[in-house]
Amino acid sequence: MRADRLVATLLFLQASGRATVAEVAAELEVSERTARRDLEALATAGVPVYSRRGRGGGWSLVGGARTNLTGLTADEIRALFLLTGPSSASPELRTALRKLVQALPAPFRRDAEAASRATVTDGTDWSRTAVTAGGPHLDVLRNAVVAGTRVRLGYAGPGRPAGERTVHPLGLASKAGVEYLVAGTDRGLRTFRLSRVTSVTATGDPVVRPAGFDLATAWRSLAARMEDRMHAATVRARAEASAGPLLERLFGDRLRVGAALPEGWVEVEIDGPSPEVVAAQLAGLGARVEVLAPPEARERLAGLAAELAAVYGRPAATDEGHAPARRRPTAAAPPPTAVSAE
């Protein structure tokens, strides 16, 4: 199409600064007559191009002018390429970014290329476990959201075996590096953590979107519901003052530090989904924290202490000087209830 060729001609002039008719023709793989006619058409349309005859002549943009065909500002371009550096971009995104670079004025292009090299993303934690990827089903779910297609979702909830259900994919959300699918179900809107998705099969049936659905609004509502569950129970305890920074890292704004107590202790209150869950989280601090209430939290810690003593307690020596075989506990307490997406 001629319109595409005219845009390509303009981009070539922006990239080269000045070009002869022969160079334009070679770049666009057209005849010199066609190239000259396109250049004249740009000038007639008001694009500031001009020709200079003689040695070193050619066609240029008036005053070195540049046309930003993308409509993006320099700051917007820099932010875009910082966010989508080549180390974290998919092959499709890298191809799109290369095309975008060619559509940018030269000064913008230099900034964009520098920004794309300014960051690196490492998708593993220090144990080399992938943590930032949305899982093998992310691309399929993205396509289902965009296409508006229902899917059969294999999903293993916390503490439950994998099951399959048909859902209406409505959007994807990322919270603290963890990807979630927001979907309509028979029980209303639900979130599904992508790391727990075991399979995705497109049904071909159209998604049914709730009237007036807005993804950002829906996510705020779902996130607030989850946050409320994280504050469903309160545990009272006393802790060594020196344990304060560790408690803050573990519980964040769910920790409240109260009055100072004798011998370097402080009062603390910790919110969580249940007393048992908070108790299990505190168990690793040992004697640096003493839970005072409620009774369920103290009972959970007593049960954990008994289990650990049975496994790791110091065995008594036998007459032969050898330790007896370690006896396993007869019954294990149930694991703490986890709170997460469906």
C-alpha positions, -999 to +999 in steps of 0.1 A: +000+000+000+012+035-008+004+048+026+027+022+042+054+031+017+051+068+025+055+061+063+084+039+056+100+067+035+096+092+063+111+067+088+140+062+065+147+099+063+145+102+100+170+074+105+194+085+078+192+123+081+196+127+043+191+103+015+192+103-023+164+091-044+185+061-053+190+053-017+153+056-009+145+034-039+170+007-028+157+008+008+120+004-001+127-019-031+109+004-056+120+022-087+137+056-085+107+071-103+084+058-076+107+069-048+109+105-062+071+106-066+066+095-030+091+121-017+072+148-037+039+135-023+052+139+013+062+175+006+029+182-010+011+168+020+029+193+043+056+170+057+087+192+060+109+175+035+131+192+009+157+183-017+192+197-023+209+194-056+245+189-063+273+171-045+263+159-010+226+166-019+196+145-013+163+147+005+161+157+042+136+168+068+136+206+072+160+217+099+166+181+109+130+179+121+117+146+135+082+133+135+073+111+165+048+088+148+042+068+180+028+098+199+049+089+229+069+114+249+106+109+257+098+100+293+071+076+282+094+058+258+121+056+285+097+041+310+084+016+285+118+002+276+130+002+312+099-020+320+104-043+291+141-048+289+153-076+266+162-100+294+126-102+306+107-098+273+091-126+254+102-131+218+070-115+205+076-085+227+112-081+217+101-081+180+075-055+188+100-033+206+124-036+176+097-023+153+088+005+177+125+015+179+125+020+141+094+043+144+111+066+169+130+098+161+168+093+164+172+111+198+143+090+212+158+059+197+191+063+215+173+067+249+151+037+242+180+014+233+199+026+264+169+020+286+164-015+273+200-023+284+196-007+318+179-035+337+181-072+341+155-096+355+165-128+373+134-151+375+149-173+403+154-169+440+187-176+458+179-213+458+175-211+420+138-217+421+117-199+395+095-174+413+087-146+390+072-166+361+035-169+360+037-206+353+035-226+321-002-217+316+002-179+317+002-174+279-028-196+274-048-178+300-038-144+286-051-155+252-083-167+268-088-134+286-082-114+254-103-137+232-131-139+258-131-177+258-142-199+287-117-225+299-116-258+319-092-251+346-073-277+365-065-263+399-050-277+432-061-256+461-041-254+493-042-288+510-066-302+484-060-325+454-063-310+419-098-307+405-112-293+373-138-266+368-151-244+340-144-207+346-149-174+328-114-157+325-119-120+331-084-107+337-050-113+353-035-095+383+000-095+398+005-089+435+041-088+449+054-108+420+026-135+422+002-139+393-035-145+398-064-152+374-096-133+381-125-154+368-162-158+370-175-191+386-207-206+397-200-190+431-192-155+418-158-139+412-128-159+424-090-156+422-068-185+412-031-184+419-014-193+386+013-214+403-015-238+414-030-242+380-024-277+366-040-275+332-060-251+309-082-262+281-101-237+260-138-246+255-146-223+226-176-209+244-178-172+250-171-157+284-200-142+303-189-109+318-208-094+348-226-062+339-203-032+344-173-054+352-141-035+357-109-055+364-092-030+387-124-025+408-129-063+410-093-069+421-095-043+448-126-059+462-111-094+461-078-083+476-097-065+504-116-097+511-083-116+513-067-090+536-097-091+559-091-129+563-055-122+572-068-101+602-095-126+614-078-136+646-054-119+671-027-135+692-013-117+723+023-124+734+053-110+750+086-109+730+122-100+735+127-064+723+156-076+701+131-098+682+112-068+671+128-064+636+123-101+628+087-099+639+082-069+616+096-088+587+074-118+594+041-100+600+044-064+586+014-043+595-002-073+613+021-067+642+014-041+669+040-035+696+027-024+730+042-014+763+077-023+775+079-050+801+107-058+827+139-075+816+138-063+780+105-077+769+076-060+751+039-066+746+029-076+711-003-083+693-003-102+660-032-107+635-036-137+613-062-159+596-064-181+628-046-185+662-031-218+650-015-202+619+000-174+639+013-199+665+030-220+638+046-189+623+060-179+658+073-214+666+106-207+649+114-179+673+116-204+702+118-189+737+122-153+723+084-151+721+059-163+747+022-166+735-002-155+762-036-159+745-058-172+731-057-208+744-058-223+709-025-206+700-008-220+732-022-255+725-009-254+690+026-244+702+025-271+729+016-297+702+045-285+680+069-286+709+059-322+717+063-333+681+098-316+678+109-331+711+099-366+700+119-362+668+149-341+679+151-346+717+184-358+731+183-396+733+196-413+764+227-435+760+223-473+764+246-496+784+266-502+752+271-465+748+250-463+717+219-441+713+186-460+710+167-458+678+147-426+675+110-432+680+087-414+656+057-396+671+025-417+670+003-390+656+010-357+640-011-326+645-029-313+614-010-286+595-019-250+600-047-237+578-033-217+549-051-187+536-047-180+499-065-177+466-091-204+459 
